């Protein structure tokens, strides 16, 4: 993986639900406001499980509100030798604008 970040536009072009997974690091209250149905929850309680499951996917995309927490999480995956991971730049705020219908802002 050449870059730890991917634009929302490139993510939408490249995402393959059969081989890729989207992990959402936002808090529950944030997810309730702007729910992205393709994402699974990633938090401190299940981080190790997702590290172990990472080999089941050819690519892992991580999502948060604006892209800061997801970038941090992607770096944590890389620290665990998982290299096929990318943070979605701008988070759900940027991605949500490209979806139909657009997701709620908060």
C-alpha positions as a Markdown table, in Angstrom:
| # | Residue | x | y | z |
|---|---|---|---|---|
| 1 | Unk | 0.0 | 0.0 | 0.0 |
| 2 | Unk | 1.7 | 3.2 | -1.1 |
| 3 | Unk | -0.3 | 5.7 | 1.0 |
| 4 | Unk | -1.8 | 5.4 | 4.4 |
| 5 | Unk | -4.7 | 7.7 | 3.3 |
| 6 | Unk | -7.2 | 7.4 | 0.5 |
| 7 | Unk | -9.6 | 10.1 | -0.8 |
| 8 | Unk | -13.3 | 9.5 | -0.4 |
| 9 | Unk | -13.6 | 9.5 | -4.2 |
| 10 | Unk | -11.0 | 6.8 | -4.7 |
| 11 | Unk | -12.4 | 4.8 | -1.8 |
| 12 | Unk | -15.8 | 4.8 | -3.5 |
| 13 | Unk | -14.2 | 3.7 | -6.8 |
| 14 | Unk | -12.1 | 1.0 | -5.3 |
| 15 | Unk | -14.2 | -0.5 | -2.5 |
| 16 | Unk | -15.1 | -4.1 | -3.1 |
| 17 | Unk | -17.4 | -5.5 | -0.3 |
| 18 | Unk | -16.4 | -9.1 | -1.1 |
| 19 | Unk | -12.7 | -8.5 | -0.3 |
| 20 | Unk | -12.5 | -5.2 | 1.6 |
| 21 | Unk | -13.8 | -4.0 | 5.0 |
| 22 | Unk | -14.6 | -0.6 | 6.4 |
| 23 | Unk | -13.9 | -0.1 | 10.1 |
| 24 | Unk | -15.5 | 2.9 | 11.9 |
| 25 | Unk | -13.7 | 4.3 | 14.9 |
| 26 | Unk | -16.3 | 6.9 | 15.8 |
| 27 | Unk | -18.2 | 6.8 | 19.1 |
| 28 | Unk | -21.7 | 5.3 | 19.3 |
| 29 | Unk | -23.4 | 8.7 | 19.4 |
| 30 | Unk | -21.6 | 9.8 | 16.3 |
| 31 | Unk | -22.5 | 6.7 | 14.4 |
| 32 | Unk | -26.2 | 7.2 | 15.3 |
| 33 | Unk | -26.1 | 10.7 | 13.7 |
| 34 | Unk | -24.3 | 9.7 | 10.5 |
| 35 | Unk | -24.7 | 5.9 | 10.1 |
| 36 | Unk | -22.6 | 4.3 | 7.3 |
| 37 | Unk | -24.1 | 0.9 | 6.6 |
| 38 | Unk | -20.9 | -0.6 | 5.0 |
| 39 | Unk | -18.8 | -0.1 | 8.2 |
| 40 | Unk | -18.1 | -2.3 | 11.2 |
| 41 | Unk | -17.3 | -0.8 | 14.5 |
| 42 | Unk | -13.6 | -0.7 | 15.6 |
| 43 | Unk | -12.9 | 0.3 | 19.2 |
| 44 | Unk | -10.4 | -0.5 | 22.0 |
| 45 | Unk | -12.4 | -3.5 | 23.1 |
| 46 | Unk | -12.3 | -5.3 | 19.7 |
| 47 | Unk | -9.0 | -3.9 | 18.2 |
| 48 | Unk | -7.1 | -7.1 | 18.8 |
| 49 | Unk | -9.8 | -9.1 | 17.1 |
| 50 | Unk | -9.7 | -6.9 | 14.0 |
| 51 | Unk | -5.9 | -7.2 | 13.9 |
| 52 | Unk | -6.3 | -11.0 | 13.9 |
| 53 | Unk | -9.1 | -10.8 | 11.3 |
| 54 | Unk | -7.2 | -8.4 | 9.0 |
| 55 | Unk | -5.7 | -11.3 | 7.0 |
| 56 | Unk | -9.3 | -12.1 | 5.8 |
| 57 | Unk | -9.4 | -8.9 | 3.8 |
| 58 | Unk | -7.3 | -7.7 | 0.9 |
| 59 | Unk | -7.8 | -4.1 | 2.0 |
| 60 | Unk | -9.0 | -2.4 | 5.2 |
| 61 | Unk | -10.4 | 1.1 | 5.2 |
| 62 | Unk | -10.8 | 3.1 | 8.4 |
| 63 | Unk | -13.3 | 5.9 | 8.9 |
| 64 | Unk | -13.9 | 8.5 | 11.6 |
| 65 | Unk | -15.5 | 12.0 | 11.7 |
| 66 | Unk | -12.8 | 14.1 | 9.9 |
| 67 | Unk | -9.9 | 11.6 | 9.3 |
| 68 | Unk | -7.7 | 12.2 | 12.3 |
| 69 | Unk | -8.7 | 9.2 | 14.5 |
| 70 | Unk | -8.9 | 6.9 | 11.5 |
| 71 | Unk | -5.3 | 7.9 | 10.5 |
| 72 | Unk | -4.2 | 7.2 | 14.0 |
| 73 | Unk | -5.9 | 3.8 | 13.9 |
| 74 | Unk | -4.4 | 3.0 | 10.5 |
| 75 | Unk | -1.0 | 3.7 | 12.0 |
| 76 | Unk | -1.8 | 1.3 | 14.9 |
| 77 | Unk | -2.6 | -1.4 | 12.4 |
| 78 | Unk | 0.7 | -0.8 | 10.6 |
| 79 | Unk | 2.5 | -1.0 | 13.9 |
| 80 | Unk | 1.0 | -4.6 | 14.1 |
| 81 | Unk | 2.4 | -5.4 | 10.6 |
| 82 | Unk | -0.9 | -4.9 | 8.8 |
| 83 | Unk | 0.1 | -2.9 | 5.7 |
| 84 | Unk | -3.1 | -3.2 | 3.6 |
| 85 | Unk | -4.9 | -0.5 | 5.6 |
| 86 | Unk | -5.9 | 3.1 | 4.7 |
| 87 | Unk | -7.6 | 5.9 | 6.4 |
| 88 | Unk | -10.4 | 7.7 | 4.5 |
| 89 | Unk | -9.3 | 11.4 | 4.2 |
| 90 | Unk | -11.8 | 13.8 | 5.7 |
| 91 | Unk | -13.7 | 11.0 | 7.3 |
| 92 | Unk | -17.5 | 10.6 | 7.2 |
| 93 | Unk | -17.8 | 14.3 | 6.9 |
| 94 | Unk | -16.2 | 14.2 | 3.4 |
| 95 | Unk | -17.5 | 10.7 | 2.4 |
| 96 | Unk | -21.1 | 11.5 | 3.4 |
| 97 | Unk | -21.2 | 14.4 | 0.9 |
| 98 | Unk | -20.6 | 11.9 | -1.9 |
| 99 | Unk | -23.3 | 9.4 | -0.9 |
| 100 | Unk | -26.9 | 9.5 | -2.1 |
| 101 | Unk | -28.6 | 10.6 | 0.0 |
| 102 | Unk | -25.9 | 12.6 | 1.7 |
| 103 | Unk | -25.3 | 11.7 | 5.4 |
| 104 | Unk | -26.1 | 14.1 | 8.2 |
| 105 | Unk | -23.5 | 16.5 | 9.4 |
| 106 | Unk | -22.5 | 17.0 | 13.0 |
